[in-house]
Amino acid sequence: MIRKIFKFFNDLGIRIKLFICLFLMISIPFCIFIGINSYVSSKDSAKQALDSSRKMLQQAKSSLEYKTIYIKNALDMLSLNDTIQELLFTSSSSYSDDIGSWMNDRDKFAKLLYSLQSNPDLSAGQVQLYMSDGLAKVSETEEFLNMDRAAGSKWFNEMKSTGEVYRSFPSQYFSETGKEKYISFLRIIPRPLDVNNAAGIIKADVPEKNIKGVLSQALFSKNTEVILINRNNEIISSAGNTDTPNSSKYAKALTNMDYGKLHNRLWQTVNLDNEKILLGVESIEKTDWKLVLVVPYKDILELNTKSRNQMILILVILLPLTIPLSFWVAASSTKRIRDLISHMRMVVHGNFNISILPSNNDEIGELTHNFNYMLTRMAILVEQQYQLGQEVKSMELKALQAQINPHFLYNTLDLINWMSIKYNAPKIGEVITSLSKFYRLSLSKGEDVVPIKNEIDQVNAYVQIQNMRFDNEISFVIDIPEELFEYKILKITLQPLIENSILHGIFEKESESGTIKIGGLLKDDKISIYVEDDGVGIPEEKLENLLKCVDTKELHGYGVRNIHERLQLKYGSEYGLFYTSTVGAGTVVEVRIPAEKQ
C-alpha cells in the first residue's frame, strides 16, 4: 500500500509535487507548533494555577486565622471580665426579692456587649452567656441562658468529653439560631476552685456569610470550591458553585476523606468522584478547622484549551490562504521547467525550428543553457548529416569503381601466369601464384577478422616471394597446432611482424640470412602467437619506445604501434604485442588475443 502511494506521488507532475511539499512544509510545522505550545502551556497553566491557588488559599487562611484569633481573644476577655465573673457567681436568690438589681445587672452585661459593636463578626445580639445560677436562673433572655438548657446537647457533650475550653460548631448544632446561618464559638468559664466544672459558657455566633466572604477570596476559577471542615469532617462553610455547604459537589468525598493521614499542608492531584482535581489543605491555627481548596483540572486546562482553540482557529483561517499561495509559488517555480519540457517534446517530434529559451544562472538556467547548446549542435549535425549523405552517395560510386581494380589485378596476374606457362617460365608462374594468393588473403572479401590459418597462409606466401627475391636466404618454420587455425585474429597482424623480422632483423646481419619461426599456444581462453627470429635484435632503449607514441622510423614503429593499438581497441588493454629481444641473438614478439572462434 505504501509502495503504491509512493509510486502515485512519484508519477505526479513536478508542479503538483512542489505544491504538496510547500503546503505540508507550512501546515505540518504549524500543527507541531500548536501541539508543543499546548503541551508547554498546559504545564505552565498547571504551575501557574498551583502558585495562584497557594497564594489565594494562604490569603484566605490568614484572614480566617485573624478572625478566629480575634474572636477567641474577645471570648477570653469576656470570660475574665469582672462583670461576667460577678454575674456568674451572683446567687439567683439575691434577685428574688429585688427585681431592680436583676435589671441593673442585665444592663451591665448589655453595656459590656455593646463594646463589641466595632467588630462586624460580633455584636450584642450574637453573644450569649450560659450560667448555672444568677440572672438566668431567675429569668432567661436572649443574652442569658440557663446551663440546664445546654446539658445533654451534642455540642455540650463533645466539649465535656474532650475537656476543651474553646471550641467552634456549625449552625446545625443549634436549632435556635433561626433562619440565618451562624458559626458558633464557645468558651468555657471554669470555677475558680474547681476547673473541671464550668461556672458558665460564653457563646458568640458569627454569621456564616462573614466566613463565606473570606472563603470566596480563594476562588480560583468558576468551578473552584473552598470548603471549611472541622475535625469531625463536618462542613462548617463553603464557597463556590453551591448554595449550602452540604450541597457542595465534592462534599461527600471530602467528608469521607481521612485527613489524619495527610500532612499539615498538602498540595496534590487526586480523583474525587472520578474527576481529576487539584487539592489543597491548610489547617487554621487555634481551631480544629481545615481549609480545603478544590480546583478541577478542567478549569486549569480551560485556559490552555482556549489558547489552543485560538491557535487552531488561526490555522483554519491561514491554511486556505496557503493553498493558492503554495500553488502560485509551485507554478511560478516550475514554469521554466515546463517550457523546457514543451520545447523538448517539439524536438522529439522532429521540429528543430524553435526559439531559443532564455536562461538564468541557476540550476534550471544551466539545464536551459545546455538544451540550447544541444539544440544548436543538433541543427549543425543535421546539416552535416545531410552533407554526409551526399558524400556517401559519391563514395558509393567511387567504391564501386574501386571494386573493379582487384578483379583487374587478379585477371592481369592470371594472364601473366598463363603467359609464363606458354613461354615455359615456371619461376615467373610461382611468383605470380604467390603474389596472387598474398593479395587475395590480404583483401579477404573486405572482412576485418579472419581465421588464424588465413594469416599463416598469407605470411607463408609473403616469405616465398621474399625468398625468390633473395635466393632463399630465409628459413620459415611454422609450428602452430592445427586446432588453433579455426580461431579468429585481426587481418594483417602477422605480416608486418614477419616483414620487420626480415628487413630489420635478418637482413641487417652480415650473412643476410636467418630463420623465422612462428609458434602458437592456447591457455586460459587466451591465444599467444610467437614470431621469433635470429636477427640482430633490438637495443633496450629502442625496445622501450617501440610501442609508444615515439617516432621510430628505422624499426617501422608506426606499423607495429598500429597493430598493437588495433588489438587493444578490439580486445582490451590486456591484449596486444609484447616484445622481448637480445641484441645479437634475435627478437621474439608475442601476439596475445582472446580465444574466439568463427
N, C-alpha and C positions, 0 to 999 in steps of 0.2 A: 504493500500500500504506500509506504513512504517512498519507495523507488518510483512508483507511478507519479506521485506528487512531484518529486524532483524532476522527472522526465517532462511532465507537463510544464513545470516552471522553466526548464531549460529550453523548451520549444517556443516559449513566448518571445515576442519581439523585444528588442533591447529597450525601446521606449517604455513598454509596459513593465519590464523588469525594473528599470530605473525608477519608474513611478512607484511601484510596490516597495522598493527599498527605501526611497525617500519618505514615503508615508509611514513605514514601520520605524524608520530612524527617528521620526518626530513623535509618533504615538507611544512606542514602547518605552523610551526613556521617561516620558511624562507619566505613564502609568506606574513605572518603577518608582519615580519620584513621589507620586501620591501614596504608594504603598509604604515606602520608607518614612515619608512625612507623617502618615497616620500612625505608624508604629512608634516613632520617636515622640509624636505629640501625645499619644496615649500614655507613654511612660512619663513625660513631663506633666501631663494633666494629673496623673495619679500622685506624682510627687508634690505638685502644687496643691492638690486637694488635701493631701496629708498635712502639709505645712499650714495651710489655711485653717483646716479643721483643728489642728493642735492649738493654734493661736486663739481661735474663737472659743474652743472648749476651755482653754486656760482662762480666758477673759470671763466667761460665764462662771467658772469655778471661783475665781477671785471675787466676783460680785456676790455670789451665794455665800461664800465664807464671810464676807464683810457683813451681810445681812444677818446671818446666823450668829456671828460673834457679837454683833450689836444687840440682838435680841437676848442672847444669853447674859450679856453684861447687864442689860436692863432688868432681866429677871433676878439676877444675883443682887443687883442694887435694891430691887423692891423687897426681896426676901430678907435683907439685912436692915431694911429701913425701920426706924424706931416706931413709926406709926403702925406698920404692918405687925411688928413684934407685939406692940401693945394691944392691937385688935385681936391677935390670935390668942393671947393669954389672958384676955379680959373675960371673966366669967359671965355667962348669959344671965345669971341671977341678978347681976348689977343693973341689967336693963329692964328687969321685970316690972319694977315699980317706977322707972324713970325713963319714959319714952323720949324725953328731950336729950338725955345722954346718948341714946341709940342713934338719934338723928344727927347729933353732933359728931359722933364717931364716923357715921356714914359720910358726912360732908368732908371730914378729914381725908378719908380714902379717895373720895371723888376729886379733891384738890390734888392729891398725890398723882392720880391717874391723868389729870389734866396736864401735868408737866410733861407727859409723853406725847402730846399732840404734835410736837415738832417733827416727829418721825412718822412718815406715811405708813410704815408697817405696823405701828402700834398706836392705838387710840383708847380712850376711856371705855368705849363700848366693847372693846375687844379683849379686855383684861378682866379675868375673874379670879376670885380667891375662894378656895375650898378651905373650910375650917371645921374643926370638930366641936367648937364651943363658941361663945361670943355672939356677935351680931347674927350670924346665920342660924344659930340655934333658936334665936327669938323669932326672926322672920327672914326668909330668903328673898334676895332680889337678883337682878341680872348680874350684879357685881359680886354678891356674897352667896355662896352655895354651901350647903351642908355636906360634910365629909361623908355622911352616910349615903348620899346620892352616888358618890364615886365608888364606894365599896362594892366589890363584886363585878365592876365593869372590866372589860377586856384590857383597856389601857392601864387601869389601876393595878390589875393582877400582874401585868408584864413588868411594870416599874417595881412592884413589890418583890417579884421573883428574881429580878436581875439586880436589885439593890441600887439601881442607878438614881442619881439625884436629878439629872437633867435628861429630858427625852422629848422627841417630837413625834407626832402621829398625823396621818392623813385625815381628811374630813369624815370618812366613813366610820371612824371610831366614835363620833359624837353626833347623835341624831338631832341634838338641839341647836345645831349651828344654823339651821334654816336653809333656804334655797342657795344662798351664796356659799361657795366652797371656800373653806379655810384650812390652813395647816396650823395645827395646834402645837405650841411649845409649852412644856410643863416643867416646873421647878419645885422639888420637894423642899419644904421648910421643916427641918427636924427640930425636935425638942432639945433645949439646951443640955439637959442632963440625961437624955435618952435619945441618942442619934438614930437608933434603929426604928423609932416610932416617929411618924410625921405629925407635926403640930398643925400643918396646913400644906396646901399645894396651890401655887400661883400658876395660872394658865393664861397664855397670850395667844390669841387667834390672829394669824397673819393671812390676809386674803390671798387665795391661790393665784389670782391674776397678777399679783406683785411678783411671785416666784416665776410664773409663766413668762412675764416680761423679761426676766433675766435669762431664762432658757431660750427665748426667741433670739437673743443675741448670737447664739451659736448655730442658728440655722444656716447651713452652707448652701443648700440648693432647695428646689421646690419639694422634693420628696424626702429631705432630711428630717429626722425626728430626734428630739432631745428628750430624754426620759429621766426623771429623778426617782430612784429606787432606794428603799431602806433595807435594813439588814434582813427583814423578813421577805425580801423581794416583792414588797408591795409598792405599787406605783403611787408616788406622792403627787407628782405633777408631770406634765409633758407639754411639749410644743411641737407643732408641725401639722401634718395633714390629719388632724384628729380633733374632735370636739371635746371629748372627755379622756382622761388618762387611760382608762381601761379599754377604750375603743382603738387604741394605737394598733397599727398593722403588725407591729413586732412585739406587742405587749405579752402575749402568751409565751413566745420564745424567750423573751428577756426575763420574765418572772420565773421561768423554769431553769435558767442558767445558774450553774454553780460558780458564783463569784469568789467563793473561798479558795478556789484553785487558781485564781488569777492574781497577778501582781497588783500592787497598789495602783500602778499606772500601766495601761495596756493599749497598744495600737496594733491591731492585726486584722487580717482579712478572714472572715468567717462566712458560713452559709446559715442563714436564718430563713426558715420556711422555703427552702430550695432556691433562695436568692442570695447572690454574692453581695456582701456588704463590707464596708469599712467600719470597724467597731472601735470606739474609743471610750475608755472608762477612767474616771477620776473620782477619788474619794474626797468628800467635803470635810474639812477639818472641824473638830468639836461636835460632829454629828455622826450618825450611823448611815448617812446618805452616800449613795454613789450616783455620780452624774454620768449618764450613758449617752453617747452620741452615735447615732446610726446613720451612715451615709451610703445609700445604694450605689453600687458601682455603675449602674446605668446612668446615674446623674453625672458621675465623674467622666464617663465616656461620652456623655451627650455633647459636651463642648467640643471634644475631638471629632465626634460624628458630624457636628455642624460644620467644622472646618473642613473635614473630608468631603462632605457633600458640596461645599462651595468649590473645592478643587475639582470634583467630578463635574460640576456644572460648567466650570471654565473649560474643562477638557471636552465636554459635549459641545460647547459653543465653538471651540477652536478647531476640533477635528474636521467638521465640514468645510472650514476655511482652508485647511491644509490640503484637502483633496484637489481643488483646482490649482492651488499653488504648486503642489508636487507635480501635477500633470503638466503644468506650464513649464516648470524647470526641466522635467524629463524630455518634453517635446523640443524645447529650445536647445537642450544639450545634445540631442541626437539628430538634429536637423541636418547637420553636415554629413553625418554618417549615412542617413537615409538618402541624401543627394548623391553621395558616393556610390551607394548600392544601386541607385537608379541608373547612374552612368555605366556601372559595371554590367548591368543587365542589357543595356543597349549594345555594349561591346560584345557580350556573349552572343547576341543575335546578329552580329556582323556589321553593326553600324559604328564605323570609326570616325565619322564626321560629326563629332560632338564638341561642345565648347569645353575649354579648359576650366576646371574648378579653381576658385580662389583658395589659397592655403595660408594658414597661420603657422606659428612656431610651436604649437603644442603637438601632442601625440596624434590627434586627428589630422592636424595640418601636415605632419610628416607622412601619414598614410596618403593624404590627398596629393602631396608633392610626388611621392613615389608612383602613385597611379598616373599622374600627369606625365611623369617621365616614361613610365611603361607604355602609355598610350602613344607618346611621341615615337618611342623606339619601335613599337608595333607598326606604326604607319610607315616608318622608314623600312622596316623589314618586309612589309607587304610590297612596297615598291621594289625593294631589292629582289624579292621572290619573283616578282613579275619579270624583272630584267633577267634573273637567273633562268626563268622558264624559257625566255627567248634564246639564251645562250645554250641551254640544254638541247634545244631543237637543233641548233647549229652544231653542237658537239656530237649529237647522234649521227648527223650526216658525215662528220669527219671520222667518227668511229667506224661507220660503215665502210668508208673509204679505206681506213687503216686495216680492216679485216682482209682486204684484198691482198695486202703486202705479204703476210705469212704464206698464203696459198701460192703467191707468185714466187716466193723464195723456195718453198718446197718443190714446186714444179721445175724451177730452174736447176736446183740441186739434183733432182731426179733425171733431168735431161743430161747434166754433166756426167752422172753415174752411168747412164746408157752409152754415152759417147766414150767413157773410159773402157767399157766392155767392148765396144765396137772397135776401138783402136788398140785393144789389148794392153791397157794400163791399169792393172788391178790395184796398185798402190793409191792411185787417184780415187778409185772407187771406194777403198777403205776409208780414206779421209772424208770423202763426201758422205758416206754412210754414217760415220761417227758424228760429223757436224750436223747432219740432218736429225739424228737421234738426240743430240745435245739440245738443239733449238726446240724440238718437239716437247722434250721433257721440261724445258725452261718455260714454255708457254703454258703447258698443262691445261689447255682449254679455258684459260682465264681463272682457274681456281688458285686460292692463296694457300690452302693446306693440302698436302699430298702425302701419300704413303712414304715411309722411310725407304722402301725399295726403289721408288722413283728417284729419290735423291742420290741413292747409291749408283743407280744406272747412269744418272746424269754425270756425276763426278768421274765415273769409270770412262764414259765417252770423252770427257774433258781431258783425262790423263792420257788416253790413247792418242788424241790429237797432239798433245804436247810431246809425247814420245816420238811421234812421226816427225815433229819439228826438230827434236834434239837427239835423235839417234838412240832412242830407248835408254836414256840416262836415268830414268825414274822408275824405281820398282814400286808397284802399288799393290798392297796386301789388304784384302777385305776379310775381317774376322768378326762378323756380326751374326749372331744367331738368327736363323730364318724366322723364328717366332716373333721377332721384332719388326719384320718387314711390313706387317699389316698396320702398325701403329702410325699415327699422324705426326707430321712435322711441317713447319712453315717452309714454303717453297724457297729455293735458292738460299739455303742455310749453310750447306757443307761446301759448295763450290768455291765461294770466296775464301774459305779457310784453306782448301787444297791449293788454291792459286797463291795465297800468301806463303804456304809451306814451300811451294816450288820456287817462286820468284825471289823471296826474301829469306829463305832458309837454305834450300839445297843449292841453287844456282850461285849463291854467294860463297860457297865453299870453293876451294882451289880445284877440286876434282870435278865440280859442277855435276855431280851425280849423287844419288841417295835414295832412301826408302821412305815411303809414306804408308802408314798403317792406320786403318780405320777399325775400331773395336766398339762393342756395344754391351750394355748391362742393364737389366731390369731389376729394380729393387725398391720396395715400399711404394709402389704406384708411381715411381719416377724412372725415367729412362735417361741414361748417360751414354752419349756417343763420344768416343775419344778419337781425335785426329792427332796422330803422333808422327813427328818427322825427326831425322837425324841431321838437321841443318846446323847453321852457325849459332842458333839460339838468340835470345833477346836479352839485352842488358837490363839489369834490375830497374834503373831509373826510367827506362822507356816502357818497361812492362807495367809499372805503376800507373802510367798515364795512358796506356793503350785503350782502356775502355772509358776514359774520362773525356770531357769536352776540351781536349788539348790537340792542337794541330800536330799530327804525326804522319806527314805525307810519305816519308820513306818506308813506313810499315803499312801504308794504306789503312791508317787508323780509322778513317771515316767509314769505310766499308765494314770493318769489324764492329765499330760502335753501332752502326746502323742495324746489323744483325742482332747485337746484344739488346738494343732498345726495342726492336720488334718482338723479340722473345719475351721481354719483361712486360711490355704493353699487352701482349696476347695472354700470357700465363701468370704473371705476377712477379714480384721482386725476388722471390727465392729461385727463380729460373733464369737462364741466360748462358753466357760464356764465362768460363773460369780457366785462366791461363796458369801454367807452371812451365818454367824454362830454365835451362842451364846453358850458359854461354859456352860454345864449342861442343856441346853434346846434343842439343836439339830442344824442341818445344812440344808440349802436349796441351791441346785445347779440349776442354770438356764442354760438350753441348748438353745442357740439362733441360729436359722437357717433361711434362706430365705424361703418364701412360694413357693415351686416349686412342681408341680405335676408330676406324672409318664408320 
